[in-house]
Amino acid sequence: MTTLIAPAQAATTSDLTDLCLAASIAAARVITDVYARPFAAVDKADGSPVTEADAAAEAVILDYLRATGIPVLAEESASAGHIPILGDRYFVVDPLDGTKEFIKRNGEFTVNIALVEHGVPVLGVVLAPTTGAAFVGDRHGAYECNTLTGIAQEKRAISTRSADPLRIVASRSHGHAALAALCDTMQIGSDVSVGSSLKFCLLARGDAQLYPRFTPTCEWDTAAGQAVLEAAGGAVLTLDGKRLAYGKSMTRFLNPYFVAASNHDLAARAAQEMQALVG
C-alpha cells in the first residue's frame, strides 16, 4: 500500500527519509518472497544478471515514490531505456543491489534508495532483506535499525571510526590486481569481504575504514551507500580527489574508480595511491 506524502516542494527531509525507508521495507518483502522459492536469472544487454525480484521490487518502490512528484532514476527502468528528465533533484533506486549475491543465496544483497540534490546524495537508505538491517543517512545524521517486523525498530546512531592498522572492505564478486598492492602501500591490517552496498555500511558503523573500487559501478550502485557513509562522517572520492558526484547521464550513469573511507583525509591519501597504481 502506497504511503501518501505532501507534494515535492512541501516535503521535508524527514518526510522523504521515512518514505524511502517504508518503500525499502515493502520492496524487501517482495524480494524475500522470491528468494524463498526457485527463480530464474537472465543476462541483461550489459551482461549483468537480473531476476524477477529486481523488477517486482522496483515496481513497489516506484509506486511509493510517485506521490512526491520527484523524478526517479531506477536501474531496471534505465536498462530498458526509460529515463525521465532528472533535473537537480531526483531519486536514485537500485531495487536489488547485489543480484549475483542473491543468485548465490548468500544473503549479501540490498535495497538501495537515495535522493540526489545538485549532484550530491543527501539521503540514503540501504536495507538488507535477509537480516532486516537497515542503514539510513540524511542531513540529520546516520543510524542503523531493524526492520524484520515491517517497521523500523531499535534505531541506533552510527558513525565512522579510525583504526590502526586499517581494515579494508573488498568485494566478494569483483576484484582487481591493484588491490593487493594497495593493501601493502596502505599497511592494511585485515580485510572483510561482503557484497553489495553493505560495504559502505560497514564503514559507516566503524567496522572497517577503507573501500577502494577498481571496477565499474553505476550511480544506483553507490548513491544510497554514499549518503549513509557521508552522514556517518565518511567520504567518497574519485581518484582525482573530488567527491563522487551524480548526474553523469552522458556516460550512461557510470562512475569512475573511487574510494570510500572513514574520513576525508584517509580517502584523499588512498585516492592518490590508487591513482598511482592504475595510472
Secondary structure in CASP SS format (residue, H / E / C, confidence):
PFRMAT SS
TARGET T0000
AUTHOR 0000-0000-0000
METHOD secondary structure of the structure
MODEL  1
M C 1.00
T C 1.00
T C 1.00
L C 1.00
I C 1.00
A C 1.00
P C 1.00
A C 1.00
Q C 1.00
A C 1.00
A C 1.00
T C 1.00
T H 1.00
S H 1.00
D H 1.00
L H 1.00
T H 1.00
D H 1.00
L H 1.00
C H 1.00
L H 1.00
A H 1.00
A H 1.00
S H 1.00
I H 1.00
A H 1.00
A H 1.00
A H 1.00
R H 1.00
V H 1.00
I H 1.00
T H 1.00
D H 1.00
V H 1.00
Y H 1.00
A C 1.00
R C 1.00
P C 1.00
F C 1.00
A C 1.00
A E 1.00
V E 1.00
D E 1.00
K C 1.00
A C 1.00
D C 1.00
G C 1.00
S C 1.00
P E 1.00
V E 1.00
T E 1.00
E H 1.00
A H 1.00
D H 1.00
A H 1.00
A H 1.00
A H 1.00
E H 1.00
A H 1.00
V H 1.00
I H 1.00
L H 1.00
D H 1.00
Y H 1.00
L H 1.00
R H 1.00
A H 1.00
T H 1.00
G C 1.00
I C 1.00
P C 1.00
V E 1.00
L E 1.00
A E 1.00
E H 1.00
E H 1.00
S H 1.00
A H 1.00
S H 1.00
A C 1.00
G C 1.00
H C 1.00
I C 1.00
P C 1.00
I C 1.00
L C 1.00
G C 1.00
D C 1.00
R E 1.00
Y E 1.00
F E 1.00
V E 1.00
V E 1.00
D E 1.00
P E 1.00
L E 1.00
D E 1.00
G C 1.00
T H 1.00
K H 1.00
E H 1.00
F H 1.00
I H 1.00
K H 1.00
R C 1.00
N C 1.00
G C 1.00
E C 1.00
F C 1.00
T E 1.00
V E 1.00
N E 1.00
I E 1.00
A E 1.00
L E 1.00
V E 1.00
E E 1.00
H C 1.00
G C 1.00
V E 1.00
P E 1.00
V E 1.00
L E 1.00
G E 1.00
V E 1.00
V E 1.00
L E 1.00
A C 1.00
P C 1.00
T C 1.00
T C 1.00
G C 1.00
A E 1.00
A E 1.00
F E 1.00
V E 1.00
G E 1.00
D E 1.00
R C 1.00
H C 1.00
G E 1.00
A E 1.00
Y E 1.00
E E 1.00
C E 1.00
N E 1.00
T C 1.00
L C 1.00
T C 1.00
G C 1.00
I C 1.00
A C 1.00
Q E 1.00
E E 1.00
K E 1.00
R E 1.00
A E 1.00
I C 1.00
S C 1.00
T C 1.00
R C 1.00
S C 1.00
A C 1.00
D C 1.00
P C 1.00
L E 1.00
R E 1.00
I E 1.00
V E 1.00
A E 1.00
S C 1.00
R C 1.00
S C 1.00
H C 1.00
G C 1.00
H C 1.00
A C 1.00
A H 1.00
L H 1.00
A H 1.00
A H 1.00
L H 1.00
C H 1.00
D H 1.00
T H 1.00
M C 1.00
Q C 1.00
I E 1.00
G E 1.00
S E 1.00
D E 1.00
V E 1.00
S E 1.00
V C 1.00
G C 1.00
S C 1.00
S C 1.00
L H 1.00
K H 1.00
F H 1.00
C H 1.00
L H 1.00
L H 1.00
A H 1.00
R C 1.00
G C 1.00
D C 1.00
A C 1.00
Q C 1.00
L E 1.00
Y E 1.00
P E 1.00
R E 1.00
F C 1.00
T C 1.00
P C 1.00
T E 1.00
C E 1.00
E H 1.00
W H 1.00
D H 1.00
T H 1.00
A H 1.00
A H 1.00
G H 1.00
Q H 1.00
A H 1.00
V H 1.00
L H 1.00
E H 1.00
A H 1.00
A C 1.00
G C 1.00
G C 1.00
A E 1.00
V E 1.00
L E 1.00
T E 1.00
L C 1.00
D C 1.00
G C 1.00
K C 1.00
R E 1.00
L C 1.00
A C 1.00
Y C 1.00
G C 1.00
K C 1.00
S H 1.00
M H 1.00
T H 1.00
R C 1.00
F C 1.00
L E 1.00
N E 1.00
P C 1.00
Y C 1.00
F E 1.00
V E 1.00
A E 1.00
A E 1.00
S C 1.00
N C 1.00
H H 1.00
D H 1.00
L H 1.00
A H 1.00
A H 1.00
R H 1.00
A H 1.00
A H 1.00
Q H 1.00
E H 1.00
M H 1.00
Q H 1.00
A H 1.00
L H 1.00
V H 1.00
G C 1.00
END
